[in-house]
Amino acid sequence: MSVVTHVSDPRVVRATFAQVPSGVAALAATVDGIDHVLVASTFTVGVSLDPPLVMFAVQRTSSTWPRLRMADRIGISVLGTDQGELCRRLAGPDRAARLHGVPLERALDDAIFVRGASVWMGCRVHAEHPAGDHDVVVLEVVTLESDDDVDPLVFHGSRFRALD
């Protein structure tokens, strides 16, 4: 292992951060009759158990988050191992096509969940904190469900992986 003492090269920082595995979550809701979704590979659980809090980071340049944050509830779907291609589609540049034809479950409170995910959480925005070129968003979990038969999709080394 080599030790880098300077973090001035963003490529080195990105490559190093890519060595830390993370779950991949789709955050989705209907706002003013329009469906919105964004994908977060920075999703973290266990921020707090009382109240139950989770968090993710979103780029300040995101055009989706300003719309999605207006939802009463946001559906979080921790994607399953067989949903890598779906993940790329959900994160694609064509916002209108992201959810087209995707098998979804819709809650009465406007949260949207992706079928086949390993975990579903219905959340509301708890807090937002500026953090460099991102905002850290803390969400309070209101409802949750998991499928023990579906392993989560993991992002590691800049690619999707399955748990072994």
C-alpha positions in Angstrom: 0.0 0.0 0.0 1.3 3.4 -0.8 0.6 6.4 1.4 -0.4 9.7 -0.1 0.0 12.6 2.1 -1.4 15.3 -0.2 -5.0 15.3 -1.4 -4.7 18.1 -3.9 -5.2 15.8 -6.9 -9.0 15.1 -7.3 -8.3 12.0 -9.4 -6.3 10.4 -6.5 -9.1 11.4 -4.0 -11.8 9.8 -6.3 -9.7 6.7 -6.9 -9.1 6.3 -3.1 -12.8 6.9 -2.2 -13.8 4.3 -4.8 -12.1 1.6 -2.7 -14.7 2.0 0.0 -17.8 -0.1 -0.8 -21.2 1.4 -0.5 -24.8 0.5 -1.1 -26.7 2.0 -4.0 -30.1 3.6 -3.4 -32.8 5.1 -5.6 -34.6 8.0 -4.0 -38.0 8.7 -5.7 -41.2 10.5 -5.2 -44.0 12.2 -7.1 -44.0 16.0 -6.8 -46.8 18.1 -8.4 -47.8 15.1 -10.4 -44.4 14.4 -11.8 -42.2 11.5 -10.8 -38.6 12.2 -9.8 -35.7 9.9 -9.1 -32.0 10.2 -8.2 -29.5 7.5 -7.4 -27.1 7.8 -4.5 -24.0 5.7 -4.0 -23.3 7.6 -0.8 -26.3 6.2 1.1 -25.6 5.5 4.7 -27.8 3.9 7.4 -27.5 4.0 11.2 -26.9 7.7 11.5 -29.3 7.5 14.5 -31.7 4.9 15.9 -33.8 7.3 17.9 -35.2 8.8 15.7 -34.2 6.5 12.9 -32.0 8.5 10.5 -30.2 7.8 7.3 -28.2 10.1 5.0 -26.8 10.6 1.6 -24.8 13.2 -0.2 -26.0 15.0 -3.4 -24.0 17.2 -5.7 -24.9 20.9 -5.4 -25.3 20.9 -9.2 -28.1 18.3 -9.1 -31.2 19.4 -10.9 -33.3 16.6 -9.5 -32.8 17.1 -5.8 -34.4 20.6 -5.6 -37.6 19.0 -7.0 -37.4 15.8 -5.0 -36.8 17.5 -1.7 -40.3 19.1 -2.0 -42.0 15.7 -1.6 -43.8 15.0 1.7 -42.2 11.5 1.6 -39.3 10.2 -0.4 -39.1 6.5 -1.2 -35.7 4.9 -0.8 -35.0 1.6 -2.6 -31.7 0.0 -1.8 -31.2 -1.7 -5.1 -30.7 -5.5 -5.4 -27.7 -7.3 -7.0 -29.6 -7.9 -10.3 -30.5 -4.2 -10.7 -27.1 -2.8 -11.9 -28.4 -1.9 -15.4 -31.5 -0.5 -13.9 -29.4 1.7 -11.6 -27.6 3.1 -14.6 -30.9 3.9 -16.3 -32.3 5.6 -13.2 -29.2 7.7 -13.0 -29.3 8.6 -16.7 -29.4 12.1 -18.1 -33.0 11.7 -19.6 -35.1 12.5 -16.6 -38.3 11.6 -18.4 -37.1 8.1 -19.3 -35.6 7.2 -15.9 -38.7 5.5 -14.5 -40.5 4.7 -17.7 -41.4 1.0 -17.7 -39.7 0.4 -14.3 -41.8 -1.9 -12.0 -42.8 0.4 -9.1 -44.8 0.5 -6.0 -46.4 3.8 -5.1 -47.4 4.8 -1.6 -50.3 7.1 -0.8 -47.9 9.7 0.5 -46.1 10.2 -2.9 -43.1 8.0 -2.1 -42.1 5.7 -5.0 -40.3 2.3 -4.5 -38.5 0.1 -7.0 -39.7 -3.5 -7.0 -37.0 -6.0 -6.6 -35.0 -3.8 -4.2 -33.5 -5.3 -1.0 -34.8 -2.6 1.3 -37.6 0.1 1.1 -37.7 3.1 3.4 -40.2 5.9 3.4 -38.5 9.0 4.6 -38.9 12.7 5.1 -36.2 15.4 5.0 -34.8 15.9 8.5 -31.8 18.2 7.8 -29.5 19.4 5.1 -25.9 20.5 5.6 -23.5 22.0 3.1 -20.4 19.9 2.6 -17.9 21.1 0.0 -19.3 20.6 -3.5 -22.2 18.4 -2.1 -24.9 18.7 0.5 -25.3 16.0 3.1 -29.0 15.2 3.4 -30.3 13.5 6.6 -33.6 11.7 6.3 -35.9 10.5 9.0 -37.2 7.0 8.3 -41.0 6.7 8.7 -41.7 3.3 7.2 -39.4 0.4 6.2 -39.5 -3.0 4.7 -36.8 -5.5 3.7 -36.6 -8.6 1.6 -34.1 -11.1 3.1 -34.1 -13.0 -0.2 -32.6 -10.1 -2.2 -28.9 -9.1 -1.6 -28.1 -5.4 -2.0 -26.2 -4.1 -5.0 -22.7 -2.8 -3.9 -20.7 -0.1 -5.6 -16.9 -0.7 -5.2 -14.0 0.2 -7.4 -16.2 2.3 -9.6 -18.3 -0.7 -10.6 -21.3 -2.7 -9.3 -20.6 -5.9 -7.4 -22.6 -8.6 -5.6 -22.0 -9.8 -2.0 -20.2 -13.1 -2.0 
